Structures are given as structure tokens and as C-alpha cells.
Amino acid sequence: TDLERDARYALAGGLCAAISHGLATPIDVVKTRQQTVPAFAQVPLARGLAQVAAAEGPAALLTGLGPTLVGYGAGGALKFGVYEAINP
């Protein structure tokens, strides 16, 4: 049915958005440090990833992953699901 098709499109959009943004979480962690911690301002990405992992453990690179998955997952599901539902 149309409802099942639209639900599959929404699920696909949500999963794709959540996965793609979730994979970028470690980059966001370093970017946020560069913006808020003066000592990190000029640190290259690879060195920043290594420094955070060494100082706080690898799990620190996933700080904010939960809200990222939920927020972008819901946004992607709505965007893609609604687009496909109204697209003729």
C-alpha cells in the first residue's frame, strides 16, 4: 500500500541521515574543541582525534552521538518521507 511504501521511504531517509551524521560525530567533537578550547584552535583533525582519544579515551570521540542519531534520524525520516509522499 501507499502507507507501507511511504513508511519504507521514511525509514530509509532516517537511517541514512542518522548513519551519515553519526559517522561524522568524532569530527564534530574535534571541531567543537577547536572552537571552544584555545589550545585546540590550530590542531589538525588527525592530531585532534588522537589527542582526545589519548586524554579521555576513545569513547570521548562519540560524545553527542545519541542526540545526533535521534535528531538527524527524525529529520531525515520526515524530510525524505514527506518528500516521497507528496511527490507524484
C-alpha distances in whole Angstrom, upper triangle without the diagonal:
4,5,5,6,9,10,11,13,14,15,17,19,20,21,23,25,26,27,29,30,31,33,35,36,40,40,40,42,45,44,45,48,49,48,50,53,55,56,53,53,54,53,50,47,48,51,49,47,49,51,49,48,52,53,50,48,45,43,44,42,39,40,37,34,32,32,31,28,27,28,26,23,22,23,22,18,19,20,18,15,16,17,14,12,15,16,15
4,5,5,6,8,10,11,12,14,15,16,18,20,21,22,24,26,27,28,30,32,33,35,38,38,38,40,43,42,42,46,47,46,47,50,53,54,51,51,52,50,48,45,46,49,47,45,48,50,47,47,50,51,48,47,44,41,42,40,37,38,35,33,31,30,29,27,25,26,24,21,20,21,19,16,16,17,15,12,12,13,10,8,11,12,12
4,5,5,6,9,10,10,12,14,15,16,18,20,21,22,24,26,27,28,30,32,33,36,37,36,38,41,40,40,44,45,44,45,48,51,52,49,49,50,49,47,44,45,48,46,43,46,48,45,45,48,49,46,44,42,39,40,38,35,36,33,30,28,28,27,24,22,23,22,19,18,19,17,14,14,16,14,10,11,13,11,9,12,14,14
4,5,5,6,9,10,10,12,14,15,16,18,20,21,22,24,26,26,28,30,31,35,36,35,37,40,39,40,43,44,44,45,48,51,51,48,48,49,48,46,42,43,46,44,42,45,46,44,43,47,47,44,43,40,37,39,37,33,35,32,29,27,27,26,23,22,23,22,18,18,19,17,14,15,17,14,11,13,15,12,11,14,15,16
4,5,5,6,9,10,11,12,14,15,17,18,20,21,23,24,25,27,29,30,34,34,34,36,39,38,39,42,43,43,44,47,50,50,47,47,48,46,44,41,42,45,43,40,43,46,43,42,46,47,44,42,39,37,38,36,33,34,32,29,27,27,26,23,22,23,21,18,17,18,16,13,14,15,12,9,12,12,9,9,12,13,13
4,5,5,6,9,10,10,12,14,15,16,18,20,21,22,24,26,27,29,32,32,32,34,37,36,36,40,41,40,42,44,47,48,45,45,46,44,42,39,40,43,41,39,42,44,41,41,45,45,42,41,38,36,37,35,31,32,29,27,25,25,23,21,20,20,18,16,14,15,13,10,10,11,9,6,8,9,7,6,10,11,12
4,5,5,6,9,10,10,12,14,15,16,18,20,21,22,24,26,27,30,31,30,32,35,35,35,38,39,39,40,43,46,47,43,43,45,43,41,38,39,42,40,37,40,42,39,39,42,43,40,38,36,33,34,32,29,30,27,24,23,22,21,18,17,18,17,14,13,14,12,9,10,12,10,7,10,12,10,9,13,14,16
4,5,5,6,9,10,10,12,14,15,16,18,20,21,22,24,26,29,30,29,32,34,34,34,37,39,38,40,42,45,46,42,43,44,42,40,36,37,40,38,36,39,41,38,37,41,42,39,37,34,32,33,31,28,29,27,24,23,23,21,18,18,19,17,14,14,15,12,9,12,13,10,8,12,13,10,11,14,15,17
4,5,5,6,9,10,11,12,14,15,16,18,20,21,23,24,28,28,28,30,33,32,33,36,37,36,38,41,43,44,41,41,41,40,38,35,36,39,37,34,38,40,37,37,40,41,39,37,34,32,33,30,28,29,26,23,22,22,20,17,17,17,15,12,12,13,10,8,9,10,7,5,9,9,7,9,12,12,14
4,5,5,6,9,10,11,12,14,15,16,18,20,21,22,26,26,25,28,31,30,30,33,35,34,36,38,41,42,39,39,40,39,37,33,35,37,35,33,36,38,35,35,39,39,36,35,32,30,31,28,25,26,23,21,19,19,17,15,14,14,12,9,9,10,7,4,6,8,6,4,8,9,8,9,12,13,16
4,5,5,6,8,10,10,12,14,15,16,18,20,21,24,25,25,27,30,29,30,33,34,34,35,37,41,41,38,38,39,38,36,32,33,36,34,31,34,36,33,33,36,37,34,33,30,27,28,26,23,24,22,19,18,18,16,13,13,14,12,9,9,11,9,6,9,11,9,8,11,13,12,13,16,17,19
4,5,5,6,9,10,11,12,14,15,16,19,20,23,24,24,26,29,28,29,32,33,33,35,37,40,40,37,37,38,36,34,30,31,34,32,30,33,35,32,32,36,37,34,32,29,27,28,26,23,25,22,19,19,19,17,14,14,15,12,9,11,12,8,7,11,11,8,8,12,12,11,13,16,16,19
4,6,5,6,8,10,11,12,14,16,17,18,22,22,21,24,27,26,26,30,31,30,32,35,37,38,35,34,35,34,32,29,30,33,31,29,32,34,31,31,35,36,33,32,29,27,27,25,22,23,21,18,17,17,15,12,13,12,10,8,9,9,5,5,8,7,5,7,10,10,10,12,15,15,18
4,6,5,6,8,10,11,12,14,16,16,20,21,20,22,25,24,25,28,29,29,30,33,36,36,33,33,34,33,31,28,29,32,29,27,30,32,29,29,33,33,30,29,26,24,25,22,19,20,18,15,14,14,12,9,9,9,7,4,6,7,4,4,8,9,8,9,12,13,13,15,17,18,21
4,6,5,6,8,10,10,12,14,15,19,20,19,21,24,24,25,27,29,29,30,32,35,36,32,33,34,32,30,26,27,30,28,25,28,30,28,27,31,32,29,27,24,22,23,21,18,19,17,14,14,14,12,9,10,11,9,6,9,10,8,8,11,12,11,12,15,16,15,17,20,20,23
4,6,5,6,8,10,11,13,15,18,18,18,21,23,22,23,26,27,28,29,31,34,35,31,31,32,30,28,24,25,28,27,24,27,29,27,26,30,31,29,27,24,23,23,21,18,20,18,15,15,15,12,10,12,12,9,8,11,11,7,9,12,12,10,12,15,15,15,18,20,19,23
4,6,5,6,8,10,11,12,16,16,15,18,20,20,21,24,25,25,26,29,31,32,28,29,29,28,26,23,24,27,25,23,26,28,25,25,29,30,27,26,23,21,22,19,17,18,15,13,13,13,10,8,10,9,6,6,9,8,5,8,11,10,10,12,15,15,15,18,20,20,23
4,6,5,6,8,10,11,14,15,14,16,19,19,19,22,24,24,25,27,30,31,27,28,29,27,26,22,23,26,24,21,24,26,23,23,27,27,25,23,20,18,19,16,14,15,12,10,10,10,7,5,7,8,5,4,8,9,8,9,12,13,13,14,17,18,18,20,23,23,26
4,6,5,6,9,10,13,14,14,16,19,19,20,22,24,24,26,28,30,30,27,28,28,26,24,20,21,24,22,19,22,24,22,21,25,26,24,22,19,17,18,16,13,15,14,10,11,12,9,7,10,11,9,8,12,12,10,12,15,15,15,17,20,20,20,22,25,25,28
4,5,5,7,9,12,12,12,15,17,17,18,21,22,22,24,26,29,29,25,25,26,24,22,18,19,22,21,18,21,24,21,21,25,26,24,23,19,18,19,16,14,16,14,12,13,14,10,9,12,12,9,10,13,13,11,13,16,15,15,17,20,19,20,23,25,24,27
4,5,5,7,10,10,10,12,15,14,15,18,19,19,21,23,26,26,23,23,24,22,20,17,18,21,19,17,20,22,19,20,23,24,22,21,18,17,16,13,12,13,11,9,11,11,7,7,10,10,7,9,12,11,10,13,16,15,15,18,20,20,21,24,25,25,29
4,5,5,8,10,10,11,14,15,15,18,19,20,21,23,26,26,22,23,24,22,21,17,18,20,18,15,19,20,17,17,21,22,19,18,15,13,14,11,9,10,9,6,9,10,6,6,10,10,9,10,13,13,13,15,18,18,18,20,22,23,24,26,28,28,31
4,6,7,8,10,11,13,14,16,18,19,20,22,23,25,25,21,22,23,20,18,15,15,18,16,13,16,19,16,16,20,21,19,18,14,13,14,11,9,12,12,9,12,13,10,10,14,14,12,13,16,16,15,18,20,20,20,22,25,24,25,28,30,29,33
4,6,5,6,9,10,11,12,15,15,17,18,20,22,22,18,19,20,18,16,12,13,16,14,12,15,17,15,15,19,20,18,18,14,14,13,10,9,11,11,9,13,13,10,11,14,14,12,14,17,16,16,19,21,20,20,23,25,25,26,29,30,30,33
4,5,5,6,9,10,10,12,14,15,16,18,21,21,17,18,19,17,16,12,14,16,13,11,14,16,13,13,17,17,16,15,12,11,10,7,6,7,7,6,10,11,8,10,13,13,12,14,17,17,17,19,21,21,22,24,26,26,28,30,32,32,35
4,5,5,6,9,10,11,13,14,15,16,19,18,15,16,17,14,13,10,10,12,10,7,11,12,9,10,14,14,13,12,10,10,8,5,6,8,9,9,13,14,11,13,17,17,16,18,21,20,20,23,25,25,25,28,30,30,31,34,35,35,39
4,5,5,6,9,10,11,12,14,15,17,17,13,14,14,12,11,7,9,11,9,8,11,13,11,12,16,16,15,15,13,13,12,8,9,11,11,11,15,15,13,15,18,17,16,18,21,20,20,23,25,24,25,28,30,29,31,33,35,34,38
4,5,5,6,8,10,10,12,14,16,17,13,14,15,14,13,10,13,14,11,10,14,14,12,14,17,17,16,16,14,14,11,9,9,9,9,10,13,13,10,13,16,15,14,17,19,18,19,22,23,23,24,27,28,28,30,32,33,33,37
4,6,5,6,9,10,11,11,15,15,11,13,15,13,13,10,12,13,9,8,12,11,9,11,14,13,12,13,12,11,8,6,8,7,8,10,13,13,12,15,17,17,16,19,21,21,22,25,26,26,27,29,31,31,33,35,37,37,40
4,5,5,6,9,10,10,12,12,8,10,11,9,9,7,9,9,6,6,10,9,8,10,13,13,13,14,12,13,10,8,10,10,12,13,17,17,15,18,21,20,19,22,25,24,24,27,29,28,29,32,34,33,35,38,39,39,42
4,5,5,6,9,10,12,13,9,9,10,10,10,8,11,12,9,10,13,13,11,14,17,16,16,17,16,16,13,11,13,12,13,15,18,17,15,18,21,19,18,22,24,22,23,26,27,26,28,31,32,32,34,36,37,37,41
4,5,5,6,8,11,12,9,10,12,12,13,11,14,14,11,12,15,14,12,15,17,16,15,17,16,16,12,11,12,11,11,14,17,15,14,18,20,18,18,21,23,22,23,26,27,27,28,31,32,32,34,37,37,38,41
4,5,5,5,8,9,6,7,10,9,11,10,13,12,8,10,13,11,9,13,15,13,13,15,15,15,12,11,13,12,13,16,19,18,17,20,22,21,22,25,26,26,27,30,31,30,32,35,36,36,38,40,41,41,45
4,6,6,7,8,5,4,7,7,9,9,12,12,9,11,14,12,11,15,17,15,16,18,18,18,15,14,16,15,16,18,22,21,19,23,25,23,23,26,28,27,28,31,32,31,33,35,36,36,39,41,41,41,45
4,6,8,10,8,6,10,11,13,13,16,15,12,15,17,15,14,18,20,18,18,21,20,20,17,16,17,16,16,19,21,20,19,22,24,22,22,26,27,26,27,30,31,30,32,35,35,35,38,40,40,40,44
4,6,9,8,8,12,12,15,15,18,17,13,15,18,15,14,18,19,17,17,20,20,20,16,16,17,15,16,19,21,20,19,23,24,23,23,27,28,27,29,32,32,32,34,36,37,37,40,42,42,43,46
4,6,5,7,10,10,14,14,17,15,12,14,16,13,12,16,17,14,15,18,19,19,15,16,18,16,17,20,23,22,22,25,27,26,26,29,31,30,31,34,35,35,37,39,40,40,43,45,45,46,49
4,5,5,8,10,13,15,17,15,13,16,17,14,14,18,18,16,18,21,22,22,19,19,21,19,21,24,27,26,25,28,30,29,29,32,34,33,34,37,38,37,39,42,43,42,45,47,48,48,52
4,6,8,8,12,13,15,12,11,14,15,11,12,16,16,14,16,19,20,21,18,18,21,19,22,24,27,27,26,29,31,30,30,33,35,34,35,38,39,39,40,43,44,44,46,48,49,49,53
4,6,5,9,10,12,10,7,11,12,10,10,14,14,13,15,17,17,19,15,15,18,17,19,21,24,24,23,26,28,27,27,30,32,31,32,35,36,35,37,40,41,41,43,45,46,46,49
4,6,9,11,13,12,10,13,15,13,14,17,18,17,18,20,21,22,18,17,20,19,20,23,26,25,24,27,29,27,27,30,32,31,32,35,36,35,36,39,40,40,42,45,45,45,48
4,6,9,12,10,9,13,14,13,14,18,18,18,20,21,21,23,20,18,21,21,23,24,28,27,25,28,31,30,29,32,34,33,33,36,37,36,37,41,42,41,43,46,46,46,49
4,7,8,6,6,10,11,9,11,14,15,15,17,18,18,20,17,15,19,19,21,22,26,26,24,27,29,28,28,30,33,32,32,35,37,35,37,40,41,40,42,45,46,45,49
4,6,5,6,9,10,10,12,14,15,16,18,19,17,20,17,15,18,19,21,22,25,26,23,26,29,28,26,29,32,31,30,34,35,34,35,38,39,38,40,43,44,43,47
4,5,5,6,9,10,11,12,14,15,16,16,15,17,15,12,15,16,18,18,22,22,20,22,25,25,23,26,28,27,27,30,32,31,31,34,36,35,37,40,41,40,44
4,5,5,6,9,10,11,12,14,16,15,13,16,15,12,15,17,19,19,23,24,22,23,27,26,25,27,30,29,29,32,34,33,33,36,38,37,39,42,43,42,45
4,5,5,6,9,10,10,12,14,14,13,16,15,13,16,17,20,21,24,25,23,25,29,28,27,29,32,32,31,35,37,36,36,39,41,40,42,45,46,45,49
4,5,5,6,8,10,10,12,13,12,14,12,10,14,14,17,18,21,22,20,23,26,25,25,27,30,29,29,32,34,33,34,37,39,38,40,42,44,43,47
4,6,5,6,9,10,11,10,9,11,10,7,11,12,15,15,19,20,18,20,24,24,23,25,28,27,27,30,32,32,32,35,37,37,38,41,42,42,45
4,6,5,6,8,10,10,9,12,11,10,13,15,18,18,22,23,22,23,27,27,26,28,31,31,31,33,36,35,36,38,40,40,41,44,46,45,49
4,5,5,6,8,9,10,12,11,10,14,15,18,19,22,24,22,24,27,28,27,29,32,32,32,35,37,36,37,40,42,42,43,46,47,47,50
4,6,5,6,7,7,9,7,7,11,11,14,15,19,20,19,21,24,24,24,26,29,29,29,32,34,34,35,37,39,39,41,43,45,45,48
4,6,6,4,4,7,7,7,10,11,15,15,19,20,20,21,24,25,25,26,29,30,30,32,34,34,35,37,39,40,41,43,45,45,48
4,6,6,7,10,10,10,14,15,18,19,22,24,23,25,28,29,28,30,33,33,33,36,38,38,39,41,43,43,45,47,49,49,52
4,6,9,11,9,11,14,14,18,19,22,23,23,25,27,28,28,30,33,33,34,36,38,38,39,41,43,44,45,47,49,49,53
4,7,8,6,9,11,11,15,16,18,20,20,22,24,25,26,27,30,31,31,33,35,36,37,39,41,41,43,45,47,47,51
4,5,6,8,10,11,15,15,18,20,20,21,24,25,25,26,29,30,30,32,35,35,36,38,40,41,42,44,46,46,50
4,5,6,8,10,13,13,16,18,18,18,21,23,23,24,27,28,28,30,32,32,33,35,37,38,39,41,43,43,46
4,5,5,7,11,10,12,15,15,16,18,20,20,21,24,25,25,27,30,30,31,32,35,36,37,38,41,41,45
4,5,5,9,10,13,15,14,16,19,20,20,21,24,25,25,27,30,30,31,33,35,36,37,39,41,41,45
4,6,9,9,12,14,13,15,17,18,18,20,22,23,23,25,28,28,29,31,33,33,34,37,38,39,42
4,6,5,9,11,10,11,14,15,15,16,19,20,20,22,25,25,26,28,30,31,32,34,36,36,40
4,6,8,9,10,12,14,14,15,17,19,20,21,23,25,25,27,28,30,31,33,34,36,37,40
4,6,6,6,9,10,11,12,14,16,16,18,20,21,22,24,25,27,28,30,31,33,34,37
4,6,5,6,9,10,10,11,14,15,16,18,20,21,21,23,25,26,27,29,31,32,35
4,5,5,6,9,10,10,12,14,15,16,18,20,21,22,24,25,27,28,30,31,35
4,5,5,6,8,9,10,12,14,15,16,18,19,20,22,24,25,26,28,29,33
4,6,5,6,8,10,10,12,14,15,16,17,19,21,22,23,25,27,27,31
4,6,6,5,8,10,10,12,14,15,16,17,19,20,22,23,25,26,30
4,6,5,6,8,10,10,12,14,15,16,18,20,21,22,24,25,29
4,5,5,6,9,10,11,12,14,15,16,18,20,21,22,24,27
4,5,5,6,8,10,10,12,13,15,16,18,19,21,22,25
4,5,5,6,9,10,11,11,14,15,16,18,20,21,24
4,6,5,6,9,10,10,12,14,15,16,18,19,23
4,5,5,6,8,10,10,12,14,15,16,18,21
4,5,5,6,8,10,10,12,14,15,16,20
4,6,5,5,8,10,10,11,14,15,18
4,6,5,6,8,10,10,12,14,17
4,6,6,6,9,10,11,12,16
4,6,5,6,8,10,10,14
4,5,5,6,9,10,13
4,5,5,6,8,12
4,6,6,6,10
4,6,5,8
4,6,8
4,6
4
